């Protein structure tokens, strides 16, 4: 059975795709068959082959296992809005069993599956379901990407608390991502996160002008 990790974040735009792609590269460079998954994506672009999401394509570009796009990204929506709203506008119900089946298919073809979430931890998929239901049902280890900016302590601690309270998944680690180059007292905030988050820090990505999965994986990230 494949190893699986679910990459969540303290918010949208904190670097989940960057960290997911870097992990995929790290595992691939160690000889593992590794594939990425983006179960639900909004903000997709129409193409001759259907809607395509930039994050999902990035994960596919770093994966060492070639699989169909629809398996990587089962639900793709054009509007850049919350998934449950995009699904409702499209007249579609996001079916959790379909996401589980797609993951099971991927894990049959790989040693490692890296699943990137959408937004934060408790993102609604419909009236009764949440995206966090997927890793909880599959028992995936969760990696939390913390966007290092004002307010990150509250966001990180609340997210970690929600993850751990479920009792169904383990917070396998967290990554600090320097998304605000002007963040005051960044080191002090990192020290607080290290002291209070009950999981290992897998890396801290500095606030660089240009970061790539290659540079992050090589210099700023450890495997869980």
NURO-804523 format. One record per residue (C-alpha): residue in three letters; residue number from 1; x negated, y, z. Coordinates in nm, 2 decimals, padded with zeros to 4 digits, m for minus. Layout:
BEGIN
[site "ala" NUM [X Y Z]]
...
! end
This chain:
BEGIN
[site "unk" 1 [00.00 00.00 00.00]]
[site "unk" 2 [m00.13 00.35 m00.09]]
[site "unk" 3 [m00.23 00.61 00.16]]
[site "unk" 4 [00.01 00.91 00.15]]
[site "unk" 5 [m00.01 01.26 00.27]]
[site "unk" 6 [00.25 01.54 00.25]]
[site "unk" 7 [00.11 01.89 00.22]]
[site "unk" 8 [00.33 02.16 00.38]]
[site "unk" 9 [00.27 02.52 00.46]]
[site "unk" 10 [00.36 02.79 00.71]]
[site "unk" 11 [00.54 02.97 00.43]]
[site "unk" 12 [00.55 02.99 00.05]]
[site "unk" 13 [00.24 03.12 m00.13]]
[site "unk" 14 [m00.01 03.00 00.14]]
[site "unk" 15 [m00.22 02.77 m00.08]]
[site "unk" 16 [m00.05 02.43 m00.07]]
[site "unk" 17 [m00.13 02.36 m00.44]]
[site "unk" 18 [m00.49 02.46 m00.39]]
[site "unk" 19 [m00.54 02.23 m00.09]]
[site "unk" 20 [m00.34 01.94 m00.25]]
[site "unk" 21 [m00.55 01.96 m00.57]]
[site "unk" 22 [m00.88 01.98 m00.37]]
[site "unk" 23 [m00.78 01.67 m00.17]]
[site "unk" 24 [m00.70 01.49 m00.50]]
[site "unk" 25 [m01.04 01.58 m00.63]]
[site "unk" 26 [m01.21 01.47 m00.31]]
[site "unk" 27 [m01.05 01.13 m00.32]]
[site "unk" 28 [m01.11 01.09 m00.69]]
[site "unk" 29 [m01.48 01.16 m00.65]]
[site "unk" 30 [m01.49 00.88 m00.40]]
[site "unk" 31 [m01.36 00.64 m00.66]]
[site "unk" 32 [m01.00 00.62 m00.54]]
[site "unk" 33 [m00.70 00.60 m00.78]]
[site "unk" 34 [m00.52 00.92 m00.67]]
[site "unk" 35 [m00.21 01.09 m00.80]]
[site "unk" 36 [m00.03 01.41 m00.70]]
[site "unk" 37 [00.34 01.46 m00.66]]
[site "unk" 38 [00.56 01.77 m00.65]]
[site "unk" 39 [00.90 01.63 m00.57]]
[site "unk" 40 [01.10 01.95 m00.62]]
[site "unk" 41 [00.99 02.27 m00.79]]
[site "unk" 42 [01.15 02.60 m00.87]]
[site "unk" 43 [01.01 02.87 m01.10]]
[site "unk" 44 [00.96 02.63 m01.39]]
[site "unk" 45 [00.89 02.73 m01.75]]
[site "unk" 46 [01.09 02.60 m02.05]]
[site "unk" 47 [00.88 02.40 m02.29]]
[site "unk" 48 [00.96 02.18 m02.59]]
[site "unk" 49 [00.93 01.88 m02.35]]
[site "unk" 50 [01.15 02.03 m02.08]]
[site "unk" 51 [01.10 02.24 m01.78]]
[site "unk" 52 [00.74 02.23 m01.65]]
[site "unk" 53 [00.60 02.36 m01.32]]
[site "unk" 54 [00.25 02.51 m01.29]]
[site "unk" 55 [00.19 02.35 m00.95]]
[site "unk" 56 [00.29 02.00 m01.07]]
[site "unk" 57 [00.07 02.04 m01.39]]
[site "unk" 58 [m00.22 02.14 m01.17]]
[site "unk" 59 [m00.18 01.83 m00.96]]
[site "unk" 60 [m00.16 01.61 m01.27]]
[site "unk" 61 [m00.47 01.77 m01.41]]
[site "unk" 62 [m00.68 01.66 m01.11]]
[site "unk" 63 [m00.52 01.32 m01.07]]
[site "unk" 64 [m00.71 01.01 m01.18]]
[site "unk" 65 [m00.39 00.82 m01.26]]
[site "unk" 66 [m00.19 00.92 m01.57]]
[site "unk" 67 [00.18 00.91 m01.50]]
[site "unk" 68 [00.49 01.07 m01.67]]
[site "unk" 69 [00.57 01.42 m01.57]]
[site "unk" 70 [00.92 01.33 m01.45]]
[site "unk" 71 [00.77 01.09 m01.20]]
[site "unk" 72 [00.54 01.36 m01.06]]
[site "unk" 73 [00.82 01.63 m01.05]]
[site "unk" 74 [01.16 01.46 m01.05]]
[site "unk" 75 [01.35 01.79 m01.00]]
[site "unk" 76 [01.24 02.10 m01.19]]
[site "unk" 77 [01.44 02.42 m01.19]]
[site "unk" 78 [01.38 02.74 m01.38]]
[site "unk" 79 [01.49 03.01 m01.13]]
[site "unk" 80 [01.22 03.09 m00.87]]
[site "unk" 81 [01.46 03.06 m00.58]]
[site "unk" 82 [01.51 02.81 m00.30]]
[site "unk" 83 [01.56 02.46 m00.43]]
[site "unk" 84 [01.91 02.40 m00.30]]
[site "unk" 85 [02.03 02.73 m00.45]]
[site "unk" 86 [01.86 02.64 m00.79]]
[site "unk" 87 [02.02 02.30 m00.78]]
[site "unk" 88 [02.36 02.44 m00.71]]
[site "unk" 89 [02.33 02.69 m00.99]]
[site "unk" 90 [02.24 02.41 m01.23]]
[site "unk" 91 [02.52 02.19 m01.10]]
[site "unk" 92 [02.28 01.93 m00.98]]
[site "unk" 93 [02.26 01.74 m00.65]]
[site "unk" 94 [01.91 01.67 m00.53]]
[site "unk" 95 [01.91 01.30 m00.45]]
[site "unk" 96 [01.67 01.19 m00.17]]
[site "unk" 97 [01.67 00.82 m00.28]]
[site "unk" 98 [01.55 00.93 m00.62]]
[site "unk" 99 [01.26 01.11 m00.46]]
[site "unk" 100 [01.18 00.81 m00.25]]
[site "unk" 101 [01.20 00.58 m00.56]]
[site "unk" 102 [00.96 00.81 m00.75]]
[site "unk" 103 [00.71 00.80 m00.46]]
[site "unk" 104 [00.73 00.42 m00.44]]
[site "unk" 105 [00.66 00.40 m00.81]]
[site "unk" 106 [00.35 00.62 m00.77]]
[site "unk" 107 [00.22 00.43 m00.48]]
[site "unk" 108 [00.23 00.11 m00.68]]
[site "unk" 109 [m00.02 00.27 m00.93]]
[site "unk" 110 [m00.26 00.45 m00.69]]
[site "unk" 111 [m00.46 00.41 m00.37]]
[site "unk" 112 [m00.37 00.76 m00.25]]
[site "unk" 113 [m00.06 00.98 m00.32]]
[site "unk" 114 [m00.08 01.35 m00.23]]
[site "unk" 115 [00.27 01.50 m00.21]]
[site "unk" 116 [00.30 01.88 m00.22]]
[site "unk" 117 [00.61 02.03 m00.06]]
[site "unk" 118 [00.79 02.35 m00.15]]
[site "unk" 119 [00.78 02.66 00.07]]
[site "unk" 120 [00.76 02.56 00.44]]
[site "unk" 121 [00.85 02.25 00.64]]
[site "unk" 122 [01.23 02.28 00.67]]
[site "unk" 123 [01.33 02.36 00.31]]
[site "unk" 124 [01.69 02.27 00.24]]
[site "unk" 125 [01.76 02.04 m00.06]]
[site "unk" 126 [02.14 02.05 m00.01]]
[site "unk" 127 [02.41 02.08 00.25]]
[site "unk" 128 [02.28 01.80 00.46]]
[site "unk" 129 [01.93 01.72 00.34]]
[site "unk" 130 [01.59 01.88 00.38]]
[site "unk" 131 [01.26 01.83 00.19]]
[site "unk" 132 [01.10 01.72 00.52]]
[site "unk" 133 [01.34 01.42 00.51]]
[site "unk" 134 [01.11 01.27 00.24]]
[site "unk" 135 [00.79 01.25 00.45]]
[site "unk" 136 [00.99 01.15 00.75]]
[site "unk" 137 [01.16 00.87 00.57]]
[site "unk" 138 [00.83 00.75 00.41]]
[site "unk" 139 [00.62 00.80 00.73]]
[site "unk" 140 [00.36 01.01 00.55]]
[site "unk" 141 [00.08 01.19 00.73]]
[site "unk" 142 [00.14 01.57 00.72]]
[site "unk" 143 [m00.13 01.83 00.65]]
[site "unk" 144 [m00.03 02.18 00.74]]
[site "unk" 145 [m00.17 02.47 00.53]]
[site "unk" 146 [m00.19 02.79 00.75]]
[site "unk" 147 [m00.20 03.11 00.56]]
[site "unk" 148 [m00.44 03.33 00.76]]
[site "unk" 149 [m00.26 03.66 00.80]]
[site "unk" 150 [m00.07 03.85 01.06]]
[site "unk" 151 [00.20 03.63 01.21]]
[site "unk" 152 [00.02 03.30 01.13]]
[site "unk" 153 [00.00 03.19 01.49]]
[site "unk" 154 [00.37 03.19 01.54]]
[site "unk" 155 [00.44 03.03 01.21]]
[site "unk" 156 [00.18 02.76 01.25]]
[site "unk" 157 [00.27 02.67 01.61]]
[site "unk" 158 [00.65 02.65 01.53]]
[site "unk" 159 [00.58 02.44 01.22]]
[site "unk" 160 [00.36 02.20 01.41]]
[site "unk" 161 [00.61 02.17 01.69]]
[site "unk" 162 [00.89 02.08 01.44]]
[site "unk" 163 [00.67 01.83 01.27]]
[site "unk" 164 [00.57 01.66 01.59]]
[site "unk" 165 [00.92 01.67 01.74]]
[site "unk" 166 [01.06 01.45 01.47]]
[site "unk" 167 [00.87 01.15 01.60]]
[site "unk" 168 [00.87 01.00 01.25]]
[site "unk" 169 [00.55 01.16 01.11]]
[site "unk" 170 [00.20 01.25 01.23]]
[site "unk" 171 [00.04 01.59 01.19]]
[site "unk" 172 [m00.28 01.45 01.03]]
[site "unk" 173 [m00.46 01.79 01.02]]
[site "unk" 174 [m00.44 02.15 00.92]]
[site "unk" 175 [m00.63 02.38 00.69]]
[site "unk" 176 [m00.67 02.76 00.73]]
[site "unk" 177 [m00.65 02.95 00.41]]
[site "unk" 178 [m00.78 03.31 00.40]]
[site "unk" 179 [m00.50 03.46 00.19]]
[site "unk" 180 [m00.55 03.81 00.34]]
[site "unk" 181 [m00.89 03.96 00.29]]
[site "unk" 182 [m00.81 04.24 00.54]]
[site "unk" 183 [m00.69 04.01 00.82]]
[site "unk" 184 [m00.81 04.16 01.14]]
[site "unk" 185 [m00.96 03.93 01.41]]
[site "unk" 186 [m00.95 03.63 01.18]]
[site "unk" 187 [m01.20 03.44 01.38]]
[site "unk" 188 [m01.01 03.50 01.70]]
[site "unk" 189 [m00.69 03.38 01.54]]
[site "unk" 190 [m00.87 03.07 01.41]]
[site "unk" 191 [m01.00 03.00 01.76]]
[site "unk" 192 [m00.65 03.01 01.89]]
[site "unk" 193 [m00.52 02.78 01.62]]
[site "unk" 194 [m00.80 02.53 01.70]]
[site "unk" 195 [m00.71 02.54 02.07]]
[site "unk" 196 [m00.34 02.51 02.03]]
[site "unk" 197 [m00.28 02.29 01.73]]
[site "unk" 198 [m00.29 01.92 01.83]]
[site "unk" 199 [m00.45 01.80 01.51]]
[site "unk" 200 [m00.80 01.83 01.36]]
[site "unk" 201 [m00.89 02.13 01.15]]
[site "unk" 202 [m00.98 01.98 00.80]]
[site "unk" 203 [m01.13 02.31 00.68]]
[site "unk" 204 [m01.11 02.68 00.66]]
[site "unk" 205 [m01.10 02.84 00.31]]
[site "unk" 206 [m01.26 03.19 00.32]]
[site "unk" 207 [m01.09 03.49 00.17]]
[site "unk" 208 [m01.28 03.48 m00.16]]
[site "unk" 209 [m01.19 03.66 m00.48]]
[site "unk" 210 [m01.17 03.34 m00.67]]
[site "unk" 211 [m01.12 02.99 m00.53]]
[site "unk" 212 [m01.07 02.67 m00.72]]
[site "unk" 213 [m01.00 02.31 m00.62]]
[site "unk" 214 [m01.36 02.23 m00.71]]
[site "unk" 215 [m01.52 02.48 m00.48]]
[site "unk" 216 [m01.27 02.42 m00.20]]
[site "unk" 217 [m01.32 02.05 m00.21]]
[site "unk" 218 [m01.69 02.07 m00.23]]
[site "unk" 219 [m01.76 02.33 00.04]]
[site "unk" 220 [m01.46 02.39 00.26]]
[site "unk" 221 [m01.25 02.08 00.30]]
[site "unk" 222 [m01.28 01.74 00.47]]
[site "unk" 223 [m01.06 01.44 00.40]]
[site "unk" 224 [m00.82 01.34 00.68]]
! end
